[in-house]
Amino acid sequence: MSPMAWKERMPAIEHLTPDSDLHLLLEDGALIRPARWQGNHALFMLPKVPPRLWILSRLKSGFSRFEDRGVLIGDLTFYDEFGAHRLTTHLTSCPAEGWGPQQSPLTRWTSGKALLEFDCPPSSTAVMMSMEICSEGPYRLWPHEEPQSPLT
C-alpha cells in the first residue's frame, strides 16, 4: 500500500473522541444514559429489571484493528430491594447477539449494540445497574456529529 493510500484511510484526529456515548436501549424504545460514573463503572437507573435490553456505544476508530468493537465490559451488577445480583450472561452465552470476543474469562467486547438478557426474574421496582467498562476509545465521530472541546 502506498503511503498516500494509507493516509487517505486514516480518520482525521479532530474527528475522534474518547467518549463511547454509552447508553442503554429498552424494549419500549426508552434510552437510558448513565446517571453517573464511579471510576470505571457506569451507573444506570432502570425503572425495573427488564427481560432484556441493548447496550449501545460508538465503535472504535480506524486506528485499531478492532474497528467493530464498542466497549470492553467486565462486571455487570444490578441492585434492587433484595440486594446485589451479578449478571453473567454476557460472559457465558455463546454466540451472543452483538457481543464480540472475550478478552478474558471476566470481560467481553460489545460490537456497538449488544443484547443483554437478564438471568433473573423481572422486577417491578426501580433498580440500579453497575457496568464496569474495562477499555474504550478512541471512537470515530461521524460527519453528523460535532467534535467537542475538552473544556465543554
VMD Tcl script that builds the backbone (N, CA, C; Angstrom):
set m [mol new atoms 456]
animate dup $m
set s [atomselect $m all]
$s set {name element resname resid chain x y z} {
  {N N MET 1 A 0.856 -1.171 0.000}
  {CA C MET 1 A 0.000 0.000 0.000}
  {C C MET 1 A 0.900 1.231 0.000}
  {N N SER 2 A 0.587 2.171 -0.853}
  {CA C SER 2 A 1.392 3.380 -0.936}
  {C C SER 2 A 1.157 4.251 0.293}
  {N N PRO 3 A 2.136 5.106 0.667}
  {CA C PRO 3 A 1.957 5.995 1.819}
  {C C PRO 3 A 0.729 6.886 1.684}
  {N N MET 4 A 0.412 7.345 0.485}
  {CA C MET 4 A -0.753 8.212 0.287}
  {C C MET 4 A -2.050 7.449 0.508}
  {N N ALA 5 A -2.120 6.207 0.048}
  {CA C ALA 5 A -3.334 5.405 0.246}
  {C C ALA 5 A -3.569 5.166 1.735}
  {N N TRP 6 A -2.515 4.918 2.480}
  {CA C TRP 6 A -2.645 4.698 3.930}
  {C C TRP 6 A -3.157 5.967 4.597}
  {N N LYS 7 A -2.612 7.130 4.205}
  {CA C LYS 7 A -3.018 8.393 4.796}
  {C C LYS 7 A -4.490 8.692 4.519}
  {N N GLU 8 A -4.982 8.347 3.345}
  {CA C GLU 8 A -6.375 8.596 2.990}
  {C C GLU 8 A -7.328 7.736 3.818}
  {N N ARG 9 A -6.887 6.586 4.271}
  {CA C ARG 9 A -7.742 5.699 5.078}
  {C C ARG 9 A -7.793 6.118 6.534}
  {N N MET 10 A -6.850 6.906 6.992}
  {CA C MET 10 A -6.786 7.312 8.393}
  {C C MET 10 A -7.795 8.418 8.667}
  {N N PRO 11 A -8.610 8.293 9.723}
  {CA C PRO 11 A -9.513 9.389 10.056}
  {C C PRO 11 A -8.720 10.560 10.615}
  {N N ALA 12 A -9.213 11.757 10.399}
  {CA C ALA 12 A -8.549 12.948 10.925}
  {C C ALA 12 A -8.634 12.935 12.446}
  {N N ILE 13 A -7.567 13.404 13.097}
  {CA C ILE 13 A -7.514 13.414 14.556}
  {C C ILE 13 A -8.683 14.186 15.145}
  {N N GLU 14 A -9.089 15.300 14.516}
  {CA C GLU 14 A -10.167 16.097 15.085}
  {C C GLU 14 A -11.519 15.396 15.004}
  {N N HIS 15 A -11.577 14.250 14.344}
  {CA C HIS 15 A -12.827 13.506 14.237}
  {C C HIS 15 A -12.836 12.271 15.126}
  {N N LEU 16 A -12.034 12.301 16.166}
  {CA C LEU 16 A -12.000 11.216 17.139}
  {C C LEU 16 A -12.410 11.758 18.500}
  {N N THR 17 A -12.967 10.875 19.319}
  {CA C THR 17 A -13.365 11.256 20.667}
  {C C THR 17 A -13.107 10.091 21.611}
  {N N PRO 18 A -12.779 10.364 22.873}
  {CA C PRO 18 A -12.647 9.295 23.851}
  {C C PRO 18 A -14.014 8.855 24.406}
  {N N ASP 19 A -15.073 9.624 24.099}
  {CA C ASP 19 A -16.416 9.365 24.627}
  {C C ASP 19 A -17.084 8.219 23.879}
  {N N SER 20 A -17.424 7.157 24.582}
  {CA C SER 20 A -18.067 5.996 23.968}
  {C C SER 20 A -19.546 6.221 23.681}
  {N N ASP 21 A -20.135 7.286 24.232}
  {CA C ASP 21 A -21.575 7.541 24.107}
  {C C ASP 21 A -22.357 6.323 24.589}
  {N N LEU 22 A -21.939 5.765 25.696}
  {CA C LEU 22 A -22.548 4.570 26.272}
  {C C LEU 22 A -23.964 4.879 26.747}
  {N N HIS 23 A -24.913 4.051 26.344}
  {CA C HIS 23 A -26.283 4.164 26.817}
  {C C HIS 23 A -26.998 2.832 26.620}
  {N N LEU 24 A -28.176 2.734 27.202}
  {CA C LEU 24 A -28.981 1.518 27.130}
  {C C LEU 24 A -30.235 1.793 26.319}
  {N N LEU 25 A -30.726 0.775 25.647}
  {CA C LEU 25 A -31.975 0.854 24.906}
  {C C LEU 25 A -32.897 -0.231 25.453}
  {N N LEU 26 A -34.059 0.194 25.968}
  {CA C LEU 26 A -35.045 -0.758 26.472}
  {C C LEU 26 A -35.972 -1.190 25.349}
  {N N GLU 27 A -36.697 -2.280 25.565}
  {CA C GLU 27 A -37.594 -2.803 24.534}
  {C C GLU 27 A -38.684 -1.817 24.133}
  {N N ASP 28 A -39.077 -0.931 25.046}
  {CA C ASP 28 A -40.114 0.049 24.724}
  {C C ASP 28 A -39.560 1.267 23.979}
  {N N GLY 29 A -38.262 1.253 23.656}
  {CA C GLY 29 A -37.637 2.341 22.916}
  {C C GLY 29 A -36.989 3.402 23.791}
  {N N ALA 30 A -37.117 3.285 25.112}
  {CA C ALA 30 A -36.513 4.266 26.018}
  {C C ALA 30 A -34.992 4.157 25.989}
  {N N LEU 31 A -34.328 5.320 25.915}
  {CA C LEU 31 A -32.867 5.384 26.004}
  {C C LEU 31 A -32.494 5.821 27.412}
  {N N ILE 32 A -31.539 5.135 28.004}
  {CA C ILE 32 A -31.101 5.464 29.357}
  {C C ILE 32 A -29.603 5.708 29.333}
  {N N ARG 33 A -29.212 6.887 29.753}
  {CA C ARG 33 A -27.797 7.255 29.851}
  {C C ARG 33 A -27.330 7.009 31.280}
  {N N PRO 34 A -26.016 6.885 31.486}
  {CA C PRO 34 A -25.534 6.691 32.862}
  {C C PRO 34 A -25.985 7.848 33.761}
  {N N ALA 35 A -26.486 7.495 34.934}
  {CA C ALA 35 A -26.858 8.513 35.918}
  {C C ALA 35 A -25.593 9.172 36.454}
  {N N ARG 36 A -24.524 8.378 36.569}
  {CA C ARG 36 A -23.228 8.900 36.974}
  {C C ARG 36 A -22.174 7.838 36.722}
  {N N TRP 37 A -20.924 8.274 36.846}
  {CA C TRP 37 A -19.781 7.380 36.729}
  {C C TRP 37 A -19.080 7.344 38.074}
  {N N GLN 38 A -18.674 6.158 38.470}
  {CA C GLN 38 A -17.863 5.995 39.670}
  {C C GLN 38 A -16.628 5.202 39.251}
  {N N GLY 39 A -15.524 5.933 39.031}
  {CA C GLY 39 A -14.324 5.291 38.487}
  {C C GLY 39 A -14.632 4.805 37.079}
  {N N ASN 40 A -14.394 3.518 36.825}
  {CA C ASN 40 A -14.695 2.967 35.506}
  {C C ASN 40 A -16.030 2.219 35.470}
  {N N HIS 41 A -16.908 2.524 36.419}
  {CA C HIS 41 A -18.245 1.924 36.472}
  {C C HIS 41 A -19.298 2.949 36.063}
  {N N ALA 42 A -20.085 2.599 35.050}
  {CA C ALA 42 A -21.230 3.417 34.661}
  {C C ALA 42 A -22.425 2.932 35.481}
  {N N LEU 43 A -23.128 3.860 36.119}
  {CA C LEU 43 A -24.288 3.514 36.934}
  {C C LEU 43 A -25.550 3.982 36.225}
  {N N PHE 44 A -26.465 3.053 35.982}
  {CA C PHE 44 A -27.713 3.329 35.290}
  {C C PHE 44 A -28.888 3.110 36.231}
  {N N MET 45 A -29.858 4.006 36.193}
  {CA C MET 45 A -31.100 3.833 36.933}
  {C C MET 45 A -32.133 3.269 35.966}
  {N N LEU 46 A -32.679 2.106 36.300}
  {CA C LEU 46 A -33.694 1.454 35.468}
  {C C LEU 46 A -35.030 1.482 36.199}
  {N N PRO 47 A -36.124 1.669 35.470}
  {CA C PRO 47 A -37.427 1.695 36.133}
  {C C PRO 47 A -37.802 0.340 36.733}
  {N N LYS 48 A -37.245 -0.739 36.179}
  {CA C LYS 48 A -37.452 -2.100 36.675}
  {C C LYS 48 A -36.430 -2.994 35.992}
  {N N VAL 49 A -36.335 -4.234 36.412}
  {CA C VAL 49 A -35.445 -5.180 35.733}
  {C C VAL 49 A -36.194 -5.696 34.513}
  {N N PRO 50 A -35.715 -5.366 33.316}
  {CA C PRO 50 A -36.392 -5.847 32.107}
  {C C PRO 50 A -35.921 -7.261 31.767}
  {N N PRO 51 A -36.650 -7.970 30.919}
  {CA C PRO 51 A -36.160 -9.287 30.499}
  {C C PRO 51 A -34.900 -9.177 29.650}
  {N N ARG 52 A -34.767 -8.047 28.909}
  {CA C ARG 52 A -33.587 -7.826 28.062}
  {C C ARG 52 A -33.476 -6.340 27.752}
  {N N LEU 53 A -32.259 -5.934 27.391}
  {CA C LEU 53 A -32.001 -4.574 26.933}
  {C C LEU 53 A -30.777 -4.619 26.036}
  {N N TRP 54 A -30.489 -3.492 25.361}
  {CA C TRP 54 A -29.329 -3.410 24.482}
  {C C TRP 54 A -28.365 -2.376 25.034}
  {N N ILE 55 A -27.084 -2.717 25.003}
  {CA C ILE 55 A -26.016 -1.802 25.395}
  {C C ILE 55 A -25.482 -1.188 24.112}
  {N N LEU 56 A -25.583 0.147 23.994}
  {CA C LEU 56 A -25.180 0.844 22.780}
  {C C LEU 56 A -23.963 1.719 23.036}
  {N N SER 57 A -23.097 1.806 22.037}
  {CA C SER 57 A -21.930 2.691 22.113}
  {C C SER 57 A -21.435 2.979 20.712}
  {N N ARG 58 A -20.508 3.910 20.625}
  {CA C ARG 58 A -19.801 4.142 19.366}
  {C C ARG 58 A -18.880 2.949 19.112}
  {N N LEU 59 A -18.328 2.923 17.889}
  {CA C LEU 59 A -17.357 1.886 17.539}
  {C C LEU 59 A -15.963 2.478 17.529}
  {N N LYS 60 A -14.975 1.652 17.828}
  {CA C LYS 60 A -13.588 2.107 17.861}
  {C C LYS 60 A -13.168 2.674 16.511}
  {N N SER 61 A -12.176 3.534 16.547}
  {CA C SER 61 A -11.730 4.234 15.341}
  {C C SER 61 A -10.975 3.315 14.403}
  {N N GLY 62 A -10.702 3.823 13.204}
  {CA C GLY 62 A -9.953 3.085 12.191}
  {C C GLY 62 A -8.482 2.925 12.511}
  {N N PHE 63 A -8.002 3.510 13.624}
  {CA C PHE 63 A -6.605 3.341 14.009}
  {C C PHE 63 A -6.341 1.937 14.525}
  {N N SER 64 A -7.388 1.233 14.881}
  {CA C SER 64 A -7.253 -0.051 15.536}
  {C C SER 64 A -7.724 -1.169 14.615}
  {N N ARG 65 A -7.172 -2.337 14.796}
  {CA C ARG 65 A -7.662 -3.488 14.033}
  {C C ARG 65 A -8.996 -3.964 14.592}
  {N N PHE 66 A -9.475 -3.345 15.682}
  {CA C PHE 66 A -10.712 -3.742 16.333}
  {C C PHE 66 A -11.838 -2.762 15.998}
  {N N GLU 67 A -12.019 -2.464 14.722}
  {CA C GLU 67 A -12.986 -1.446 14.326}
  {C C GLU 67 A -14.412 -1.802 14.686}
  {N N ASP 68 A -14.734 -3.054 14.825}
  {CA C ASP 68 A -16.101 -3.437 15.131}
  {C C ASP 68 A -16.338 -3.612 16.635}
  {N N ARG 69 A -15.468 -3.064 17.449}
  {CA C ARG 69 A -15.612 -3.194 18.893}
  {C C ARG 69 A -16.101 -1.900 19.499}
  {N N GLY 70 A -17.012 -2.051 20.456}
  {CA C GLY 70 A -17.548 -0.901 21.164}
  {C C GLY 70 A -16.796 -0.651 22.456}
  {N N VAL 71 A -17.242 -1.293 23.535}
  {CA C VAL 71 A -16.597 -1.168 24.840}
  {C C VAL 71 A -16.321 -2.566 25.393}
  {N N LEU 72 A -15.308 -2.664 26.236}
  {CA C LEU 72 A -14.967 -3.920 26.894}
  {C C LEU 72 A -15.636 -3.916 28.260}
  {N N ILE 73 A -16.571 -4.823 28.453}
  {CA C ILE 73 A -17.369 -4.854 29.675}
  {C C ILE 73 A -16.910 -5.995 30.572}
  {N N GLY 74 A -16.760 -5.661 31.837}
  {CA C GLY 74 A -16.409 -6.647 32.846}
  {C C GLY 74 A -17.630 -6.961 33.693}
  {N N ASP 75 A -17.581 -6.569 34.938}
  {CA C ASP 75 A -18.642 -6.882 35.891}
  {C C ASP 75 A -19.936 -6.134 35.571}
  {N N LEU 76 A -21.040 -6.847 35.593}
  {CA C LEU 76 A -22.382 -6.262 35.486}
  {C C LEU 76 A -23.156 -6.677 36.732}
  {N N THR 77 A -23.584 -5.709 37.500}
  {CA C THR 77 A -24.316 -5.992 38.737}
  {C C THR 77 A -25.519 -5.073 38.811}
  {N N PHE 78 A -26.659 -5.608 39.225}
  {CA C PHE 78 A -27.785 -4.719 39.481}
  {C C PHE 78 A -28.183 -4.847 40.938}
  {N N TYR 79 A -28.717 -3.751 41.436}
  {CA C TYR 79 A -29.086 -3.647 42.845}
  {C C TYR 79 A -30.575 -3.340 42.922}
  {N N ASP 80 A -31.302 -4.159 43.683}
  {CA C ASP 80 A -32.720 -3.903 43.893}
  {C C ASP 80 A -33.020 -4.001 45.380}
  {N N GLU 81 A -34.284 -4.054 45.728}
  {CA C GLU 81 A -34.672 -4.097 47.137}
  {C C GLU 81 A -34.182 -5.351 47.858}
  {N N PHE 82 A -33.785 -6.384 47.108}
  {CA C PHE 82 A -33.341 -7.638 47.710}
  {C C PHE 82 A -31.828 -7.771 47.795}
  {N N GLY 83 A -31.088 -6.795 47.259}
  {CA C GLY 83 A -29.630 -6.839 47.336}
  {C C GLY 83 A -28.972 -6.729 45.973}
  {N N ALA 84 A -27.735 -7.203 45.895}
  {CA C ALA 84 A -26.936 -7.135 44.671}
  {C C ALA 84 A -27.019 -8.465 43.925}
  {N N HIS 85 A -27.115 -8.376 42.592}
  {CA C HIS 85 A -27.209 -9.565 41.747}
  {C C HIS 85 A -26.231 -9.395 40.593}
  {N N ARG 86 A -25.263 -10.280 40.511}
  {CA C ARG 86 A -24.264 -10.214 39.441}
  {C C ARG 86 A -24.812 -10.894 38.202}
  {N N LEU 87 A -24.674 -10.249 37.052}
  {CA C LEU 87 A -25.110 -10.808 35.775}
  {C C LEU 87 A -23.913 -11.440 35.074}
  {N N THR 88 A -24.130 -12.610 34.487}
  {CA C THR 88 A -23.030 -13.294 33.808}
  {C C THR 88 A -23.382 -13.728 32.391}
  {N N THR 89 A -24.595 -13.447 31.925}
  {CA C THR 89 A -24.986 -13.937 30.599}
  {C C THR 89 A -24.084 -13.394 29.502}
  {N N HIS 90 A -23.550 -12.181 29.669}
  {CA C HIS 90 A -22.673 -11.628 28.637}
  {C C HIS 90 A -21.352 -12.387 28.544}
  {N N LEU 91 A -21.004 -13.121 29.589}
  {CA C LEU 91 A -19.749 -13.885 29.600}
  {C C LEU 91 A -19.965 -15.352 29.236}
  {N N THR 92 A -21.183 -15.839 29.421}
  {CA C THR 92 A -21.411 -17.275 29.266}
  {C C THR 92 A -22.190 -17.660 28.018}
  {N N SER 93 A -22.983 -16.758 27.448}
  {CA C SER 93 A -23.778 -17.121 26.273}
  {C C SER 93 A -22.914 -17.051 25.018}
  {N N CYS 94 A -23.031 -18.067 24.197}
  {CA C CYS 94 A -22.191 -18.132 23.009}
  {C C CYS 94 A -22.987 -18.762 21.873}
  {N N PRO 95 A -23.121 -18.182 20.704}
  {CA C PRO 95 A -22.767 -16.782 20.464}
  {C C PRO 95 A -23.865 -15.879 21.005}
  {N N ALA 96 A -23.492 -14.724 21.401}
  {CA C ALA 96 A -24.440 -13.761 21.947}
  {C C ALA 96 A -24.586 -12.613 20.956}
  {N N GLU 97 A -25.813 -12.187 20.715}
  {CA C GLU 97 A -26.086 -11.142 19.732}
  {C C GLU 97 A -25.425 -9.824 20.125}
  {N N GLY 98 A -24.545 -9.332 19.251}
  {CA C GLY 98 A -23.905 -8.048 19.472}
  {C C GLY 98 A -22.673 -8.092 20.362}
  {N N TRP 99 A -22.241 -9.269 20.720}
  {CA C TRP 99 A -21.052 -9.412 21.560}
  {C C TRP 99 A -19.908 -9.952 20.724}
  {N N GLY 100 A -18.732 -9.414 20.955}
  {CA C GLY 100 A -17.535 -9.861 20.263}
  {C C GLY 100 A -16.785 -10.879 21.107}
  {N N PRO 101 A -15.491 -10.960 20.878}
  {CA C PRO 101 A -14.682 -11.945 21.584}
  {C C PRO 101 A -14.492 -11.597 23.058}
  {N N GLN 102 A -14.246 -12.625 23.835}
  {CA C GLN 102 A -13.911 -12.416 25.239}
  {C C GLN 102 A -12.445 -12.050 25.318}
  {N N GLN 103 A -12.141 -10.982 26.043}
  {CA C GLN 103 A -10.763 -10.561 26.262}
  {C C GLN 103 A -10.113 -11.469 27.303}
  {N N SER 104 A -10.930 -11.901 28.262}
  {CA C SER 104 A -10.508 -12.803 29.331}
  {C C SER 104 A -11.781 -13.493 29.827}
  {N N PRO 105 A -11.667 -14.430 30.755}
  {CA C PRO 105 A -12.894 -15.056 31.273}
  {C C PRO 105 A -13.825 -14.071 31.994}
  {N N LEU 106 A -13.320 -12.875 32.320}
  {CA C LEU 106 A -14.122 -11.915 33.082}
  {C C LEU 106 A -14.536 -10.681 32.284}
  {N N THR 107 A -14.164 -10.607 30.999}
  {CA C THR 107 A -14.512 -9.434 30.188}
  {C C THR 107 A -14.881 -9.854 28.771}
  {N N ARG 108 A -15.728 -9.016 28.142}
  {CA C ARG 108 A -16.124 -9.289 26.759}
  {C C ARG 108 A -16.422 -7.973 26.048}
  {N N TRP 109 A -16.047 -7.908 24.770}
  {CA C TRP 109 A -16.279 -6.736 23.939}
  {C C TRP 109 A -17.711 -6.722 23.425}
  {N N THR 110 A -18.283 -5.527 23.306}
  {CA C THR 110 A -19.524 -5.360 22.570}
  {C C THR 110 A -19.157 -5.014 21.137}
  {N N SER 111 A -20.131 -5.092 20.258}
  {CA C SER 111 A -19.900 -4.677 18.874}
  {C C SER 111 A -20.722 -3.426 18.550}
  {N N GLY 112 A -20.973 -2.596 19.561}
  {CA C GLY 112 A -21.702 -1.352 19.367}
  {C C GLY 112 A -23.172 -1.430 19.738}
  {N N LYS 113 A -23.773 -2.617 19.622}
  {CA C LYS 113 A -25.164 -2.837 20.039}
  {C C LYS 113 A -25.269 -4.284 20.504}
  {N N ALA 114 A -25.158 -4.475 21.820}
  {CA C ALA 114 A -25.108 -5.816 22.390}
  {C C ALA 114 A -26.361 -6.106 23.207}
  {N N LEU 115 A -26.940 -7.256 22.977}
  {CA C LEU 115 A -28.126 -7.692 23.704}
  {C C LEU 115 A -27.712 -8.237 25.067}
  {N N LEU 116 A -28.365 -7.739 26.103}
  {CA C LEU 116 A -28.129 -8.239 27.463}
  {C C LEU 116 A -29.439 -8.833 27.966}
  {N N GLU 117 A -29.427 -10.132 28.184}
  {CA C GLU 117 A -30.608 -10.806 28.724}
  {C C GLU 117 A -30.364 -11.078 30.203}
  {N N PHE 118 A -31.360 -10.773 30.994}
  {CA C PHE 118 A -31.234 -10.926 32.435}
  {C C PHE 118 A -31.543 -12.360 32.826}
  {N N ASP 119 A -30.657 -12.950 33.618}
  {CA C ASP 119 A -30.832 -14.324 34.066}
  {C C ASP 119 A -31.479 -14.353 35.450}
  {N N CYS 120 A -32.458 -13.493 35.650}
  {CA C CYS 120 A -33.180 -13.420 36.911}
  {C C CYS 120 A -34.617 -13.025 36.592}
  {N N PRO 121 A -35.520 -13.231 37.520}
  {CA C PRO 121 A -36.901 -12.844 37.250}
  {C C PRO 121 A -37.037 -11.332 37.142}
  {N N PRO 122 A -37.902 -10.859 36.224}
  {CA C PRO 122 A -38.115 -9.416 36.114}
  {C C PRO 122 A -38.620 -8.836 37.434}
  {N N SER 123 A -38.260 -7.605 37.691}
  {CA C SER 123 A -38.677 -6.909 38.905}
  {C C SER 123 A -39.582 -5.764 38.513}
  {N N SER 124 A -40.505 -5.427 39.388}
  {CA C SER 124 A -41.397 -4.306 39.106}
  {C C SER 124 A -40.931 -3.046 39.827}
  {N N THR 125 A -39.801 -3.139 40.531}
  {CA C THR 125 A -39.309 -1.971 41.257}
  {C C THR 125 A -38.079 -1.395 40.568}
  {N N ALA 126 A -37.808 -0.133 40.832}
  {CA C ALA 126 A -36.645 0.538 40.247}
  {C C ALA 126 A -35.364 -0.119 40.749}
  {N N VAL 127 A -34.366 -0.171 39.875}
  {CA C VAL 127 A -33.086 -0.788 40.213}
  {C C VAL 127 A -31.950 0.072 39.677}
  {N N MET 128 A -30.770 -0.150 40.214}
  {CA C MET 128 A -29.563 0.472 39.687}
  {C C MET 128 A -28.709 -0.638 39.099}
  {N N MET 129 A -28.125 -0.378 37.927}
  {CA C MET 129 A -27.221 -1.336 37.307}
  {C C MET 129 A -25.849 -0.697 37.197}
  {N N SER 130 A -24.834 -1.437 37.627}
  {CA C SER 130 A -23.448 -1.010 37.539}
  {C C SER 130 A -22.779 -1.808 36.433}
  {N N MET 131 A -22.124 -1.093 35.512}
  {CA C MET 131 A -21.456 -1.724 34.386}
  {C C MET 131 A -19.989 -1.299 34.395}
  {N N GLU 132 A -19.095 -2.270 34.578}
  {CA C GLU 132 A -17.669 -1.980 34.573}
  {C C GLU 132 A -17.166 -1.887 33.132}
  {N N ILE 133 A -16.581 -0.738 32.790}
  {CA C ILE 133 A -16.021 -0.522 31.456}
  {C C ILE 133 A -14.500 -0.649 31.581}
  {N N CYS 134 A -13.959 -1.723 31.011}
  {CA C CYS 134 A -12.532 -2.038 31.166}
  {C C CYS 134 A -11.658 -1.428 30.086}
  {N N SER 135 A -12.229 -1.098 28.940}
  {CA C SER 135 A -11.477 -0.462 27.869}
  {C C SER 135 A -12.455 0.210 26.925}
  {N N GLU 136 A -12.012 1.349 26.378}
  {CA C GLU 136 A -12.828 2.069 25.412}
  {C C GLU 136 A -11.954 3.015 24.613}
  {N N GLY 137 A -12.491 3.520 23.505}
  {CA C GLY 137 A -11.922 4.576 22.684}
  {C C GLY 137 A -10.543 4.305 22.114}
  {N N PRO 138 A -10.080 5.193 21.245}
  {CA C PRO 138 A -10.828 6.354 20.759}
  {C C PRO 138 A -11.894 5.923 19.763}
  {N N TYR 139 A -12.916 6.759 19.617}
  {CA C TYR 139 A -14.037 6.467 18.738}
  {C C TYR 139 A -14.091 7.476 17.605}
  {N N ARG 140 A -14.558 7.009 16.480}
  {CA C ARG 140 A -14.723 7.855 15.305}
  {C C ARG 140 A -16.014 8.659 15.456}
  {N N LEU 141 A -15.926 9.946 15.159}
  {CA C LEU 141 A -17.125 10.775 15.074}
  {C C LEU 141 A -17.583 10.758 13.626}
  {N N TRP 142 A -18.844 10.550 13.401}
  {CA C TRP 142 A -19.390 10.531 12.056}
  {C C TRP 142 A -19.663 11.961 11.612}
  {N N PRO 143 A -19.801 12.202 10.309}
  {CA C PRO 143 A -19.957 13.577 9.804}
  {C C PRO 143 A -21.081 14.370 10.469}
  {N N HIS 144 A -22.154 13.723 10.910}
  {CA C HIS 144 A -23.260 14.460 11.529}
  {C C HIS 144 A -22.987 14.812 12.994}
  {N N GLU 145 A -21.894 14.309 13.576}
  {CA C GLU 145 A -21.555 14.601 14.966}
  {C C GLU 145 A -20.540 15.746 15.017}
  {N N GLU 146 A -20.647 16.564 16.004}
  {CA C GLU 146 A -19.726 17.679 16.171}
  {C C GLU 146 A -18.636 17.300 17.160}
  {N N PRO 147 A -17.366 17.529 16.832}
  {CA C PRO 147 A -16.301 17.316 17.821}
  {C C PRO 147 A -16.512 18.243 19.013}
  {N N GLN 148 A -16.274 17.721 20.202}
  {CA C GLN 148 A -16.437 18.512 21.423}
  {C C GLN 148 A -15.084 19.021 21.897}
  {N N SER 149 A -15.082 20.237 22.395}
  {CA C SER 149 A -13.880 20.788 23.005}
  {C C SER 149 A -13.665 20.073 24.330}
  {N N PRO 150 A -12.415 19.786 24.733}
  {CA C PRO 150 A -12.180 19.121 26.010}
  {C C PRO 150 A -12.688 19.926 27.198}
  {N N LEU 151 A -12.917 21.221 27.014}
  {CA C LEU 151 A -13.359 22.060 28.123}
  {C C LEU 151 A -14.862 22.153 28.255}
  {N N THR 152 A -15.637 21.549 27.308}
  {CA C THR 152 A -17.097 21.653 27.386}
  {C C THR 152 A -17.695 20.461 28.063}
}
mol reanalyze $m
mol bondsrecalc $m
mol representation Tube
mol addrep $m
